[in-house]
């Protein structure tokens, strides 16, 4: 497993319900942000990958909730990635407030070309 990439977010008011609790739908966007920042930390932007013909659609997503996040909480997204095969990357992101795990998301993306055919993950992302 790769070294964790850390990225901070602040729960926005628009991401909460009437009680000020972060809505579960916001978590999917946080997981996407975590993946994009993981790539950026490795010197690759998702925009550049797409422009080069490499697309990464989500093929599997799961989220486990442990503790509620609320409006204005500052959370750390701790993301690691593994390649279970030549054409997929699985990202695991823990959303933490301090040392407290609030949720964990696991997202698998497939590497495909613009026609949807599987392609190999570039070597620099596999390592």
C-alpha positions in Angstrom: 0.0 0.0 0.0 1.2 3.5 -0.8 2.1 6.2 1.7 -1.0 8.1 2.8 -1.6 11.4 1.2 -3.2 13.9 3.7 -5.6 16.6 2.5 -7.9 18.8 4.7 -11.5 19.9 4.1 -13.9 22.0 6.0 -17.5 20.8 6.1 -19.5 23.5 4.3 -23.0 24.6 5.3 -24.3 23.5 1.9 -23.1 20.0 2.7 -25.3 19.7 5.8 -28.9 19.0 6.6 -31.2 21.1 8.8 -29.5 19.7 11.9 -26.0 20.8 10.8 -24.9 17.2 10.1 -22.9 16.5 7.0 -25.2 14.8 4.5 -24.0 11.4 3.2 -24.0 12.7 -0.4 -21.2 15.1 0.5 -18.9 12.1 1.3 -18.8 11.0 -2.4 -17.5 14.5 -3.4 -14.9 14.4 -0.6 -13.7 11.0 -1.8 -13.4 12.4 -5.4 -11.4 15.3 -4.0 -9.1 12.9 -2.1 -8.4 10.9 -5.3 -7.7 14.0 -7.4 -5.3 15.4 -4.7 -3.6 12.0 -4.4 -2.9 12.2 -8.1 -1.7 15.8 -7.9 0.7 14.9 -5.0 2.3 12.4 -7.4 2.8 15.1 -10.0 -0.2 14.1 -12.2 -3.3 16.1 -12.7 -6.5 14.3 -13.6 -7.1 17.0 -16.3 -3.8 16.0 -17.9 -4.6 12.3 -17.7 -7.9 12.9 -19.4 -6.3 15.1 -22.1 -3.9 12.3 -22.7 -6.7 9.8 -23.3 -6.8 8.1 -19.9 -10.2 8.2 -18.2 -10.9 6.7 -14.7 -14.6 6.0 -14.2 -15.7 4.7 -10.8 -16.6 1.0 -10.9 -17.1 0.4 -7.2 -17.8 2.5 -4.2 -18.4 1.7 -0.5 -18.6 4.0 2.5 -18.7 3.0 6.2 -19.8 5.7 8.7 -18.5 5.8 12.2 -19.0 9.3 13.6 -21.0 12.3 12.5 -19.4 15.3 10.8 -21.0 18.7 11.4 -20.9 22.1 9.7 -17.5 23.8 10.0 -15.7 20.7 11.2 -12.2 20.5 9.8 -11.4 17.0 8.7 -8.3 15.3 7.3 -8.7 12.9 4.3 -6.0 10.2 4.5 -5.8 8.4 1.2 -3.8 5.4 0.1 -4.0 3.5 -3.1 -3.3 0.0 -4.5 -3.5 -1.5 -7.9 -5.3 -4.8 -7.7 -4.7 -5.4 -11.4 -3.1 -3.7 -14.4 -6.2 -1.6 -15.2 -7.6 -0.6 -11.8 -6.7 1.5 -8.8 -8.4 1.2 -5.4 -8.3 4.2 -3.2 -9.0 4.0 0.5 -9.8 7.2 2.3 -10.3 7.7 6.0 -12.0 10.9 7.0 -10.6 11.9 10.4 -11.2 14.6 12.9 -8.1 14.5 14.9 -7.5 10.8 15.6 -11.2 10.0 15.4 -12.2 8.1 12.3 -15.6 9.5 11.1 -15.9 7.4 7.9 -14.0 5.3 5.5 -14.5 5.2 1.8 -13.2 2.7 -0.7 -13.4 3.6 -4.4 -12.1 1.5 -7.3 -11.6 3.2 -10.7 -10.9 1.5 -14.0 -8.4 2.9 -16.5 -10.1 3.2 -19.9 -9.5 5.0 -23.2 -12.1 7.4 -24.6 -13.9 4.5 -26.3 -14.2 2.7 -22.9 -11.6 0.0 -23.6 -9.4 -1.0 -20.6 -5.9 0.4 -20.6 -2.9 -0.2 -18.3 -2.4 2.2 -15.4 0.7 4.3 -16.1 3.8 2.9 -14.3 4.3 6.1 -12.2 0.9 5.6 -10.7 1.3 1.9 -10.0 4.4 2.4 -7.9 
